[in-house]
Amino acid sequence: MIIGLGRMLLLMLALLTVVYLSLFFYWRAGAKMRLEEAWVMAGRPGDRAAWIDERIAPIARRIRAWLVFFVYLLPVAGLTIYILLTN
C-alpha cells in the first residue's frame, strides 16, 4: 500500500514538473514578446535585450510563485483530501 502510494506520488510529481516547466516557458515567452512590443512601440534607444532582461526578472518570479501554487500545491492537496475522505 505504502509502496504503491509512493510510486504514484513520484509519477505525479514527475508529470507535474513537466507541466510546470511547459507553462513557465510558455508564459515567460508571452511576457517577453509583450515587452519586446512595448520596447518597439516606445522607440527606445539602447540595448533591447538588456532592457527586456531587466524587466522580465520580476515577472518570471511572479509566474514561478503562481505556478508552484497551482501546479504543485493544489493537486497534491486535492489528492491528500481525496485520500483522507475516502479512507
C-alpha positions in Angstrom: 0.0 0.0 0.0 2.7 2.5 1.0 4.9 1.5 -1.9 2.1 2.0 -4.3 1.3 5.4 -2.9 4.9 6.4 -3.1 5.2 5.3 -6.7 2.0 7.2 -7.5 3.4 10.3 -5.8 6.7 10.1 -7.7 4.9 9.7 -11.0 2.6 12.5 -10.2 5.5 14.8 -9.2 7.3 13.9 -12.4 4.3 14.7 -14.6 3.6 17.9 -12.6 7.2 19.0 -13.2 6.7 18.6 -17.0 3.5 20.7 -16.8 5.3 23.3 -14.6 8.2 23.7 -17.0 5.9 23.9 -20.0 3.7 26.5 -18.6 6.6 28.5 -17.2 8.4 28.8 -20.5 5.1 29.5 -22.4 4.1 32.3 -20.1 7.6 33.7 -19.9 7.8 33.8 -23.7 4.5 35.6 -23.9 5.7 38.2 -21.3 8.9 38.6 -23.3 7.0 39.2 -26.5 4.8 41.8 -24.8 8.0 43.6 -23.5 9.6 43.5 -27.0 6.4 45.1 -28.5 6.4 47.8 -25.8 10.1 48.5 -26.5 9.5 48.9 -30.2 6.3 51.0 -29.7 8.1 53.3 -27.3 11.0 53.7 -29.8 13.6 53.3 -27.0 17.3 53.7 -27.8 19.9 51.3 -26.5 20.2 47.6 -25.9 16.8 45.9 -26.3 18.0 42.6 -24.8 19.3 44.2 -21.6 16.2 46.3 -21.2 14.0 43.2 -21.6 16.1 41.0 -19.3 15.9 43.7 -16.6 12.1 43.8 -16.7 11.5 40.1 -17.2 13.1 39.0 -13.9 10.3 40.2 -11.6 7.7 38.9 -14.0 9.4 35.4 -14.0 9.5 35.4 -10.2 5.8 36.1 -10.1 5.0 33.4 -12.7 7.1 30.9 -10.8 5.3 31.6 -7.5 1.8 31.2 -9.0 2.8 28.1 -10.9 4.2 26.4 -7.8 0.9 27.1 -6.1 -1.4 26.0 -8.9 0.7 23.1 -10.4 2.2 21.5 -7.3 0.3 22.5 -4.2 -3.3 22.4 -5.3 -3.2 18.9 -7.0 -1.2 17.4 -4.1 -3.6 19.0 -1.5 -6.6 17.7 -3.6 -5.2 14.2 -3.7 -4.5 14.3 0.0 -8.0 15.4 0.8 -9.4 12.8 -1.5 -7.4 10.0 0.1 -8.4 11.2 3.6 -12.1 11.4 2.8 -12.3 8.0 1.1 -10.4 6.1 3.8 
